[in-house]
Amino acid sequence: MTAIERVGVVGTGTMGGGLVQVCALAGADVRVVASGRAGAERAERRLAQSLDRQWAKGRITEAERNAAVARVSFGTDLKSLADRQFVLESITESLPAKQDVFRVLDEVVEDPAAVLASNTSSIPIASLGSVTRDPGRVVGAHFFNPVPVMPLVEIIGSLCTSAAASDRAEEFVTRTLGKQVIRVGDRPGFMVNALLVPFLFSAVRMLDAGVADAEDVDRGMTLGCGHPMGPLALLDLIGLDVIVAVGEAMYAESRDPACAPPTLLLRMVECGLTGRKSGRGFHTYP
Ligand SMILES: NC(=O)c1ccc[n+]([C@@H]2O[C@H](COP(=O)([O-])OP(=O)(O)OC[C@H]3O[C@@H](n4cnc5c(N)ncnc54)[C@H](O)[C@@H]3O)[C@@H](O)[C@H]2O)c1
């Protein structure tokens, strides 16, 4: 199988921006599809700023920075991904929105051996493959936040995913991007979120019940259990709107009450308190 050189990234939010950066620094030609012109321009600016920070910290050279910028092009049309060998969808966590993207990718991506991957945290890979003519090339490739820092990627094959597609995804993610992979089943929350989401939601319920304030819930887990970050700070990093969508998708399938988003979380999202990206969640970010 030929090595993957041409990558597409759909979605330019928290995760999409990180995916573009790691693929470009790894030497891939990256075509990015944003939801609109303004989103594409913002993503282009954010990539340049992020690479500038890496350069200022001495992590990359000026030549590496310039080469990475030159490898990425930004647009809004999924048809521009026709010649891609690996497409990573990383749009909003919504089943109908993701299915719309996979319907189009199925039509436009020409290479039958191309991998159509989703960075979904909780939507069944089978549900994305089901809207395509060839679900064999649809794979889950679940990265962690922040993408340039976190080494893990969960590779998820549905019952219909071909072994070749899962193998190709693993090879790209490990050899080209330098990440580490665990292969997990197409079950609610895959592996990491199946453990993590009930824990994070318990922390919110505990806060709501007045067991401890937000600072102390987080201090309890960092100082007492050696977690690098407390659960409420982690929720702020993930994005409260994102974790609500993840919990809802997991609950819809599993009916496990531990996966149902707590009321406090729902209210915070309704008020626009979505965590770091809005400047305020359980903690504030000036
Ligand atoms: N935030 C996390 O910590 C995290 C971790 C792992 C995986 N994920 C998953 O990654 C995906 C993206 O999450 P995020 O945190 O980056 O969300 P986000 O809200 O930061 O960004 C989503 C982006 O998708 C764009 N978008 C929506 N519909 C689109 C379309 N049809 N075409 C192109 N772009 C579109 C939006 O404009 C937005 O920029 C989700 O599936 C999420 O579950 C998130």
Ligand as a Chemical Component Dictionary entry (heavy atoms), coordinates in Angstrom:
data_LIG
# 
_chem_comp.id                   LIG 
_chem_comp.type                 NON-POLYMER 
_chem_comp.pdbx_formal_charge   0 
_chem_comp.three_letter_code    LIG 
# 
loop_
_chem_comp_atom.comp_id 
_chem_comp_atom.atom_id 
_chem_comp_atom.alt_atom_id 
_chem_comp_atom.type_symbol 
_chem_comp_atom.charge 
_chem_comp_atom.model_Cartn_x 
_chem_comp_atom.model_Cartn_y 
_chem_comp_atom.model_Cartn_z 
_chem_comp_atom.pdbx_ordinal 
LIG N1  N1  N 0  -12.917 18.831 22.361 1  
LIG C1  C1  C 0  -12.320 17.691 22.684 2  
LIG O1  O1  O 0  -11.651 17.605 23.728 3  
LIG C2  C2  C 0  -12.411 16.500 21.768 4  
LIG C3  C3  C 0  -11.541 15.424 21.984 5  
LIG C4  C4  C 0  -11.583 14.342 21.090 6  
LIG C5  C5  C 0  -12.490 14.318 20.041 7  
LIG N2  N2  N 1  -13.357 15.379 19.888 8  
LIG C6  C6  C 0  -14.302 15.320 18.761 9  
LIG O2  O2  O 0  -13.794 16.122 17.723 10 
LIG C7  C7  C 0  -14.881 16.671 16.954 11 
LIG C8  C8  C 0  -14.755 18.191 16.914 12 
LIG O3  O3  O 0  -14.760 18.670 18.250 13 
LIG P1  P1  P 0  -14.177 20.116 18.615 14 
LIG O4  O4  O 0  -13.928 20.118 20.086 15 
LIG O5  O5  O -1 -13.094 20.494 17.658 16 
LIG O6  O6  O 0  -15.488 21.005 18.335 17 
LIG P2  P2  P 0  -15.586 22.573 18.046 18 
LIG O7  O7  O 0  -16.955 22.968 18.429 19 
LIG O8  O8  O 0  -14.411 23.282 18.625 20 
LIG O9  O9  O 0  -15.416 22.657 16.443 21 
LIG C9  C9  C 0  -16.314 22.079 15.537 22 
LIG C10 C10 C 0  -16.066 22.769 14.200 23 
LIG O10 O10 O 0  -16.797 22.088 13.191 24 
LIG C11 C11 C 0  -17.234 23.072 12.268 25 
LIG N3  N3  N 0  -18.285 22.496 11.434 26 
LIG C12 C12 C 0  -19.558 22.190 11.773 27 
LIG N4  N4  N 0  -20.186 21.633 10.714 28 
LIG C13 C13 C 0  -19.304 21.602 9.689  29 
LIG C14 C14 C 0  -19.344 21.148 8.337  30 
LIG N5  N5  N 0  -20.450 20.604 7.836  31 
LIG N6  N6  N 0  -18.242 21.253 7.564  32 
LIG C15 C15 C 0  -17.099 21.795 8.062  33 
LIG N7  N7  N 0  -16.985 22.242 9.340  34 
LIG C16 C16 C 0  -18.081 22.132 10.141 35 
LIG C17 C17 C 0  -17.651 24.253 13.135 36 
LIG O11 O11 O 0  -17.694 25.427 12.391 37 
LIG C18 C18 C 0  -16.526 24.240 14.174 38 
LIG O12 O12 O 0  -15.419 25.023 13.733 39 
LIG C19 C19 C 0  -16.163 16.170 17.630 40 
LIG O13 O13 O 0  -16.608 15.037 16.958 41 
LIG C20 C20 C 0  -15.696 15.835 19.047 42 
LIG O14 O14 O 0  -16.493 14.871 19.659 43 
LIG C21 C21 C 0  -13.331 16.485 20.704 44 
# 
loop_
_chem_comp_bond.comp_id 
_chem_comp_bond.atom_id_1 
_chem_comp_bond.atom_id_2 
_chem_comp_bond.value_order 
_chem_comp_bond.pdbx_ordinal 
LIG N1  C1  SING 1  
LIG C1  O1  DOUB 2  
LIG C1  C2  SING 3  
LIG C2  C3  SING 4  
LIG C2  C21 DOUB 5  
LIG C3  C4  DOUB 6  
LIG C4  C5  SING 7  
LIG C5  N2  DOUB 8  
LIG N2  C6  SING 9  
LIG N2  C21 SING 10 
LIG C6  O2  SING 11 
LIG C6  C20 SING 12 
LIG O2  C7  SING 13 
LIG C7  C8  SING 14 
LIG C7  C19 SING 15 
LIG C8  O3  SING 16 
LIG O3  P1  SING 17 
LIG P1  O4  DOUB 18 
LIG P1  O5  SING 19 
LIG P1  O6  SING 20 
LIG O6  P2  SING 21 
LIG P2  O7  DOUB 22 
LIG P2  O8  SING 23 
LIG P2  O9  SING 24 
LIG O9  C9  SING 25 
LIG C9  C10 SING 26 
LIG C10 O10 SING 27 
LIG C10 C18 SING 28 
LIG O10 C11 SING 29 
LIG C11 N3  SING 30 
LIG C11 C17 SING 31 
LIG N3  C12 SING 32 
LIG N3  C16 SING 33 
LIG C12 N4  DOUB 34 
LIG N4  C13 SING 35 
LIG C13 C14 SING 36 
LIG C13 C16 DOUB 37 
LIG C14 N5  SING 38 
LIG C14 N6  DOUB 39 
LIG N6  C15 SING 40 
LIG C15 N7  DOUB 41 
LIG N7  C16 SING 42 
LIG C17 O11 SING 43 
LIG C17 C18 SING 44 
LIG C18 O12 SING 45 
LIG C19 O13 SING 46 
LIG C19 C20 SING 47 
LIG C20 O14 SING 48 
# 
